[in-house]
């Protein structure tokens, strides 16, 4: 399986776990530690895949690459992942001719 195909499932599983954690927090339910560890692993995995795609592409400027890097490393990781998936991923992969 190509690594690019894993981006979408990893992103949405992480989004689901994050929503679950916020709902559990709202209803004052304790979330087990393994759920947090799994979510961190998923975040690292889809961030690595996205940054690998971005840095392999020739079209984005250095400024845009730095912007994506800061977005994926910072607190807004999930938001950066959604924005990348919805608006930028097709453009970046199409220019690199690895669009799935």
N, C-alpha and C positions, 0 to 999 in steps of 0.2 A: 504494500500500500504506500502510495506517495505521501510524503509528509504534509504537502499542501492540503490534502483532503481531510486532514485531522483538525485544521483550524476551526472550521464551523462547529463540529460537535463539541470540541473542547470549550469554545467560547460559550455556547448555549448551556452546556452542563454547568459551567462555572456561574453563569447568570442565574440558573435555577437554584443552585446551592446558595448563592448570595441572597436571593429573594426569600428562600426558606429560612436563612439565618435571621434576616430582618423580621420576618413574621414570627419566628420563635422568640426573638427579643421583645417584640411588641406584646406577645401573649405570655411573656415571662416564663418561657420554657428553656431549660438548659440544653445547649447543643453540645454533643459529645466532641471531644478534641479531635478524633480522627476525621470528622467532617471538615474541620478547619484545615487540617493538614492536606486532605485531598483537594480542597479548594485552592490552597496555595500552590500545590503541584500543577493543577490545571492552569492557573494563572501564569505560572512560569512557562509552561509548555506552549500555550497559545501566544504568549508574548514573544517567545523565542522564534516561533514559526513566522509571525508577522514581521519581526525585525529582520529576519533572514530574507524574507521576500522583498522587503523595502530596500535593504542594502545591496541585494543582487540586481535590482532594477537600475537601468541607466537614466531613466527619465526624471525621477524626483531630484530636485536640487539638494545641495548639502544642507541648506536651511530646513527644507521639508523633512529630510532624514533625521536631523537633530530634533525637530519638533515631535516627530513620531516616537523617537527614542525617549524623550522626556515624558511624553504622554504615557508610554507603556511602563516606564520605570516608576513614575510618580503615583500619587494617590488616586488619580483619575484613570487608573488602568482599565477598568471595566468599561467606562465611557469611551476611552480611546479605542478599545477593541470593537465596540459597537459602531463607532464612527468609521473606523477603518473598514470593517466588514460591509457596512451599508454604502459608503460613498467612495472609498479610495482603492479598495482591493481589486476590483475589476480593471480599473485604469492601470494600476501598477503591474498586475499580472499580464494584461493584454500587451503592454509594451514589452514585456519580457518574454512573450509568447509561451507562457506556461499556464494560461488560463484553463481552468478545469471545467 
